[in-house]
Amino acid sequence: MSPQILPNPDQKNQKQAQINHEQSPVSEHAGISFTAHYTGEMWQKMGLSHPALSTRLGRRLHWLLAPIEWLAQRLAGVSIGETLKMRQAILDQQVVSWIEKHPTTYVVELAAGLSARGWRLLNQFEQISYLEVDLPDMSALKQRRAANLPGLVPEFFAADIFTTEFALKIDSLDRSRPVLFVTEGLINYFTLDQTAKLAQLLNNTAQQHRFATWLTEIYPCHNKPWVNQLTQWSFMILRVLTKSAFETHFTKPAEAVSFFEESADCHVQVIQPSQPELNSKQTNEEHLGDSVWILTITPNTPKLVNPVLLSQI
Protein backbone atom coordinates (compact mmCIF):
# COMPACT_ATOMS: atom_id res chain seq x y z
CA MET A 1 0.00 0.00 0.00
CA SER A 2 1.29 3.43 -0.92
CA PRO A 3 0.65 5.93 1.90
CA GLN A 4 -0.85 9.27 0.95
CA ILE A 5 0.54 12.56 2.24
CA LEU A 6 -1.90 15.17 3.46
CA PRO A 7 -2.22 18.09 1.02
CA ASN A 8 -0.84 21.51 1.80
CA PRO A 9 -3.95 23.62 2.61
CA ASP A 10 -2.44 26.83 1.32
CA GLN A 11 -0.81 27.13 -2.09
CA LYS A 12 -1.28 30.90 -2.43
CA ASN A 13 0.95 33.79 -1.43
CA GLN A 14 3.68 31.38 -0.24
CA LYS A 15 6.48 33.28 -1.94
CA GLN A 16 5.49 36.46 -0.11
CA ALA A 17 5.51 34.64 3.22
CA GLN A 18 9.08 33.53 2.57
CA ILE A 19 10.16 37.05 1.63
CA ASN A 20 8.68 38.40 4.87
CA HIS A 21 11.02 36.14 6.83
CA GLU A 22 14.22 36.63 4.90
CA GLN A 23 15.36 39.31 7.36
CA SER A 24 14.89 37.16 10.47
CA PRO A 25 18.01 37.38 12.65
CA VAL A 26 20.32 34.36 12.69
CA SER A 27 20.38 34.58 16.50
CA GLU A 28 16.85 33.17 16.58
CA HIS A 29 18.37 29.79 15.70
CA ALA A 30 20.45 29.64 18.86
CA GLY A 31 19.92 26.50 20.89
CA ILE A 32 18.06 24.69 18.09
CA SER A 33 19.58 21.57 16.53
CA PHE A 34 20.50 21.93 12.86
CA THR A 35 18.43 18.80 12.18
CA ALA A 36 15.24 20.76 12.96
CA HIS A 37 16.14 23.28 10.26
CA TYR A 38 17.13 20.61 7.76
CA THR A 39 14.00 18.48 8.18
CA GLY A 40 11.87 21.63 8.11
CA GLU A 41 13.37 22.50 4.73
CA MET A 42 12.84 18.93 3.49
CA TRP A 43 9.12 19.24 4.28
CA GLN A 44 9.16 22.53 2.39
CA LYS A 45 10.77 20.98 -0.72
CA MET A 46 8.25 18.12 -0.63
CA GLY A 47 5.29 20.50 -0.59
CA LEU A 48 4.31 19.52 2.94
CA SER A 49 4.95 22.87 4.58
CA HIS A 50 4.65 26.63 4.13
CA PRO A 51 7.46 29.12 3.37
CA ALA A 52 6.78 30.83 6.71
CA LEU A 53 8.36 27.76 8.35
CA SER A 54 11.43 27.81 6.11
CA THR A 55 14.71 29.15 7.55
CA ARG A 56 17.88 30.42 5.93
CA LEU A 57 19.92 27.79 7.79
CA GLY A 58 17.59 25.06 6.59
CA ARG A 59 17.98 26.14 2.97
CA ARG A 60 21.77 26.21 3.28
CA LEU A 61 21.86 22.76 4.85
CA HIS A 62 19.60 21.36 2.15
CA TRP A 63 21.97 22.71 -0.51
CA LEU A 64 25.10 21.43 1.26
CA LEU A 65 23.74 17.94 1.85
CA ALA A 66 22.26 17.45 -1.61
CA PRO A 67 25.39 15.65 -2.95
CA ILE A 68 25.40 13.28 0.04
CA GLU A 69 21.71 12.57 -0.53
CA TRP A 70 22.42 11.72 -4.16
CA LEU A 71 25.32 9.42 -3.21
CA ALA A 72 23.31 7.62 -0.53
CA GLN A 73 20.50 6.99 -3.00
CA ARG A 74 22.95 5.57 -5.54
CA LEU A 75 24.92 3.39 -3.10
CA ALA A 76 22.30 2.22 -0.60
CA GLY A 77 19.09 2.76 -2.52
CA VAL A 78 17.79 4.96 0.26
CA SER A 79 18.29 8.59 1.24
CA ILE A 80 17.36 10.84 4.13
CA GLY A 81 14.78 12.58 1.99
CA GLU A 82 13.04 9.38 0.93
CA THR A 83 13.02 8.10 4.50
CA LEU A 84 11.60 11.39 5.82
CA LYS A 85 8.91 11.39 3.15
CA MET A 86 7.99 7.79 3.92
CA ARG A 87 7.74 8.25 7.68
CA GLN A 88 5.73 11.48 7.41
CA ALA A 89 3.33 9.89 4.92
CA ILE A 90 2.64 6.87 7.12
CA LEU A 91 2.37 8.98 10.27
CA ASP A 92 -0.05 11.31 8.46
CA GLN A 93 -2.11 8.34 7.37
CA GLN A 94 -2.25 6.91 10.89
CA VAL A 95 -3.09 10.29 12.48
CA VAL A 96 -5.90 10.92 9.98
CA SER A 97 -7.27 7.43 10.61
CA TRP A 98 -7.34 8.20 14.35
CA ILE A 99 -9.04 11.58 13.84
CA GLU A 100 -11.70 10.07 11.60
CA LYS A 101 -12.58 7.66 14.41
CA HIS A 102 -12.28 10.33 17.13
CA PRO A 103 -13.25 13.72 15.59
CA THR A 104 -12.90 15.70 18.84
CA THR A 105 -9.52 14.30 19.82
CA TYR A 106 -6.53 16.10 21.24
CA VAL A 107 -3.38 15.63 19.17
CA VAL A 108 -0.26 16.31 21.23
CA GLU A 109 2.91 16.39 19.14
CA LEU A 110 6.19 16.34 21.05
CA ALA A 111 9.26 17.97 19.49
CA ALA A 112 7.27 19.04 16.43
CA GLY A 113 10.05 21.36 15.32
CA LEU A 114 9.33 23.08 12.01
CA SER A 115 6.87 20.45 10.85
CA ALA A 116 3.62 21.81 9.40
CA ARG A 117 1.56 18.74 10.35
CA GLY A 118 -0.39 20.55 13.08
CA TRP A 119 -1.25 23.44 10.75
CA ARG A 120 -2.29 21.09 7.95
CA LEU A 121 -4.45 18.92 10.22
CA LEU A 122 -6.17 21.80 12.01
CA ASN A 123 -7.25 23.27 8.69
CA GLN A 124 -8.64 19.92 7.58
CA PHE A 125 -10.27 18.82 10.86
CA GLU A 126 -11.46 21.89 12.78
CA GLN A 127 -12.97 19.93 15.71
CA ILE A 128 -9.62 18.67 16.95
CA SER A 129 -7.30 20.43 19.41
CA TYR A 130 -3.62 20.40 18.44
CA LEU A 131 -0.86 21.01 20.97
CA GLU A 132 2.82 21.24 20.00
CA VAL A 133 5.39 20.82 22.77
CA ASP A 134 8.99 21.91 22.18
CA LEU A 135 11.97 23.21 24.10
CA PRO A 136 11.75 26.99 24.68
CA ASP A 137 13.99 28.17 21.80
CA MET A 138 12.26 25.98 19.24
CA SER A 139 8.80 26.83 20.55
CA ALA A 140 9.54 30.57 20.40
CA LEU A 141 10.82 30.31 16.82
CA LYS A 142 7.79 28.27 15.76
CA GLN A 143 5.37 30.76 17.30
CA ARG A 144 7.02 33.67 15.48
CA ARG A 145 6.90 31.83 12.18
CA ALA A 146 3.32 30.58 12.73
CA ALA A 147 2.13 34.19 12.95
CA ASN A 148 2.38 34.28 9.13
CA LEU A 149 0.54 31.00 8.53
CA PRO A 150 -2.96 31.36 7.09
CA GLY A 151 -5.87 29.73 8.85
CA LEU A 152 -5.74 27.91 12.20
CA VAL A 153 -2.49 27.19 14.02
CA PRO A 154 -1.72 24.82 16.92
CA GLU A 155 -1.33 25.77 20.55
CA PHE A 156 2.37 26.02 21.41
CA PHE A 157 3.74 24.97 24.78
CA ALA A 158 7.40 25.36 25.76
CA ALA A 159 8.73 22.69 28.11
CA ASP A 160 11.21 19.89 28.54
CA ILE A 161 9.16 16.70 28.29
CA PHE A 162 11.00 15.22 31.27
CA THR A 163 9.86 17.97 33.65
CA THR A 164 6.94 18.33 36.02
CA GLU A 165 5.74 21.30 33.95
CA PHE A 166 5.09 19.05 30.97
CA ALA A 167 3.52 16.30 33.08
CA LEU A 168 1.10 18.84 34.60
CA LYS A 169 0.22 20.20 31.16
CA ILE A 170 -0.83 16.87 29.67
CA ASP A 171 -2.52 15.88 32.93
CA SER A 172 -4.72 18.97 32.57
CA LEU A 173 -6.27 17.74 29.30
CA ASP A 174 -10.01 17.07 29.38
CA ARG A 175 -10.21 13.37 30.19
CA SER A 176 -13.58 12.98 28.50
CA ARG A 177 -11.87 13.51 25.14
CA PRO A 178 -9.58 11.11 23.25
CA VAL A 179 -5.89 11.94 23.01
CA LEU A 180 -3.25 11.00 20.47
CA PHE A 181 0.43 11.58 21.26
CA VAL A 182 2.74 11.93 18.25
CA THR A 183 6.52 11.93 18.12
CA GLU A 184 8.58 12.03 14.94
CA GLY A 185 12.36 12.10 14.69
CA LEU A 186 12.75 12.01 18.47
CA ILE A 187 13.05 8.55 20.03
CA ASN A 188 16.42 7.60 18.52
CA TYR A 189 17.99 10.64 20.17
CA PHE A 190 17.11 9.19 23.58
CA THR A 191 18.80 6.50 25.61
CA LEU A 192 16.70 3.43 26.35
CA ASP A 193 16.23 4.66 29.93
CA GLN A 194 14.87 7.99 28.69
CA THR A 195 12.61 6.25 26.19
CA ALA A 196 11.25 3.99 28.92
CA LYS A 197 10.61 7.02 31.13
CA LEU A 198 8.71 8.78 28.34
CA ALA A 199 6.70 5.62 27.63
CA GLN A 200 5.67 5.40 31.29
CA LEU A 201 4.69 9.08 31.43
CA LEU A 202 2.60 9.02 28.26
CA ASN A 203 1.03 5.68 29.15
CA ASN A 204 0.03 6.91 32.61
CA THR A 205 -1.68 9.92 31.04
CA ALA A 206 -3.25 7.83 28.29
CA GLN A 207 -4.80 5.52 30.88
CA GLN A 208 -6.85 8.46 32.16
CA HIS A 209 -8.62 8.77 28.80
CA ARG A 210 -11.21 6.43 27.32
CA PHE A 211 -9.37 6.40 23.99
CA ALA A 212 -5.66 7.14 23.76
CA THR A 213 -2.63 6.09 21.71
CA TRP A 214 0.99 7.11 21.23
CA LEU A 215 2.16 7.13 17.60
CA THR A 216 5.91 7.25 17.01
CA GLU A 217 8.68 6.07 14.71
CA ILE A 218 12.07 4.48 15.26
CA TYR A 219 15.08 3.72 13.14
CA PRO A 220 16.05 0.05 13.62
CA CYS A 221 19.39 -1.60 12.91
CA HIS A 222 19.26 -2.50 9.23
CA ASN A 223 19.09 -6.21 8.40
CA LYS A 224 21.64 -5.86 5.59
CA PRO A 225 25.09 -5.69 7.26
CA TRP A 226 26.71 -3.36 4.72
CA VAL A 227 23.75 -0.96 4.77
CA ASN A 228 23.71 -1.09 8.56
CA GLN A 229 27.43 -0.25 8.66
CA LEU A 230 26.88 2.70 6.32
CA THR A 231 24.00 4.03 8.40
CA GLN A 232 25.92 3.56 11.65
CA TRP A 233 28.73 5.71 10.27
CA SER A 234 26.16 8.34 9.34
CA PHE A 235 24.63 8.17 12.82
CA MET A 236 28.08 8.51 14.41
CA ILE A 237 28.58 11.77 12.53
CA LEU A 238 25.08 12.86 13.57
CA ARG A 239 25.87 12.14 17.24
CA VAL A 240 28.95 14.33 17.08
CA LEU A 241 27.22 17.19 15.25
CA THR A 242 24.11 17.20 17.45
CA LYS A 243 25.90 16.24 20.70
CA SER A 244 23.22 13.62 21.23
CA ALA A 245 23.00 9.91 21.96
CA PHE A 246 21.49 8.99 18.59
CA GLU A 247 21.36 5.19 18.54
CA THR A 248 19.58 2.30 16.86
CA HIS A 249 18.51 -0.23 19.47
CA PHE A 250 16.37 -2.87 17.78
CA THR A 251 17.04 -5.46 15.09
CA LYS A 252 13.66 -7.21 14.99
CA PRO A 253 10.16 -5.82 15.58
CA ALA A 254 9.67 -8.23 18.49
CA GLU A 255 12.54 -6.54 20.35
CA ALA A 256 10.81 -3.15 20.10
CA VAL A 257 7.50 -4.66 21.17
CA SER A 258 9.08 -6.35 24.21
CA PHE A 259 10.93 -3.20 25.26
CA PHE A 260 7.90 -0.91 25.26
CA GLU A 261 5.52 -3.46 26.74
CA GLU A 262 7.99 -4.12 29.59
CA SER A 263 8.48 -0.38 30.10
CA ALA A 264 4.78 0.42 30.41
CA ASP A 265 1.43 -1.38 30.72
CA CYS A 266 0.68 -1.18 27.00
CA HIS A 267 0.13 -2.97 23.71
CA VAL A 268 2.52 -2.25 20.82
CA GLN A 269 2.09 -2.67 17.07
CA VAL A 270 5.02 -2.22 14.68
CA ILE A 271 4.20 -1.03 11.17
CA GLN A 272 6.83 -1.62 8.48
CA PRO A 273 6.33 0.31 5.23
CA SER A 274 7.03 -2.83 3.18
CA GLN A 275 4.28 -4.88 4.78
CA PRO A 276 1.37 -5.50 2.41
CA GLU A 277 -1.29 -3.85 4.58
CA LEU A 278 -0.27 -0.82 6.65
CA ASN A 279 -3.46 -0.99 8.73
CA SER A 280 -2.88 -4.62 9.71
CA LYS A 281 -3.35 -5.27 13.42
CA GLN A 282 -0.54 -7.80 13.45
CA THR A 283 3.16 -7.10 13.82
CA ASN A 284 5.37 -8.90 11.31
CA GLU A 285 8.00 -10.79 13.29
CA GLU A 286 10.73 -10.32 10.69
CA HIS A 287 12.64 -7.19 9.70
CA LEU A 288 11.44 -6.48 6.14
CA GLY A 289 14.38 -4.22 5.27
CA ASP A 290 12.80 -0.82 5.89
CA SER A 291 14.96 1.94 7.37
CA VAL A 292 12.14 3.24 9.60
CA TRP A 293 9.29 1.62 11.56
CA ILE A 294 6.09 3.21 12.86
CA LEU A 295 4.85 2.18 16.30
CA THR A 296 1.39 2.52 17.82
CA ILE A 297 1.49 2.21 21.60
CA THR A 298 -1.83 1.84 23.40
CA PRO A 299 -2.48 1.44 27.15
CA ASN A 300 -3.86 -1.95 28.13
CA THR A 301 -6.37 -0.71 30.72
CA PRO A 302 -7.93 2.75 30.93
CA LYS A 303 -7.97 4.04 34.51
CA LEU A 304 -10.66 6.70 34.36
CA VAL A 305 -10.92 8.75 37.53
CA ASN A 306 -14.65 9.22 36.96
CA PRO A 307 -16.38 6.15 35.43
CA VAL A 308 -19.31 8.37 34.38
CA LEU A 309 -17.08 9.58 31.55
CA LEU A 310 -17.57 6.24 29.82
CA SER A 311 -21.19 7.09 29.14
CA GLN A 312 -20.33 10.53 27.82
CA ILE A 313 -18.30 9.35 24.82
Secondary structure as UniProt FT lines:
FT   HELIX           14..20
FT   TURN            21..23
FT   HELIX           26..29
FT   TURN            30..31
FT   HELIX           34..45
FT   TURN            46..47
FT   HELIX           51..53
FT   HELIX           56..76
FT   HELIX           80..101
FT   TURN            103..104
FT   STRAND          106..110
FT   TURN            113..114
FT   HELIX           117..122
FT   TURN            123..124
FT   TURN            126..127
FT   STRAND          129..134
FT   HELIX           136..146
FT   TURN            147..148
FT   STRAND          155..158
FT   TURN            161..162
FT   HELIX           164..171
FT   TURN            175..176
FT   STRAND          179..183
FT   HELIX           187..189
FT   HELIX           192..206
FT   TURN            207..208
FT   STRAND          212..218
FT   HELIX           225..242
FT   HELIX           253..263
FT   STRAND          266..271
FT   TURN            273..274
FT   TURN            278..279
FT   STRAND          293..299
FT   HELIX           307..312
//
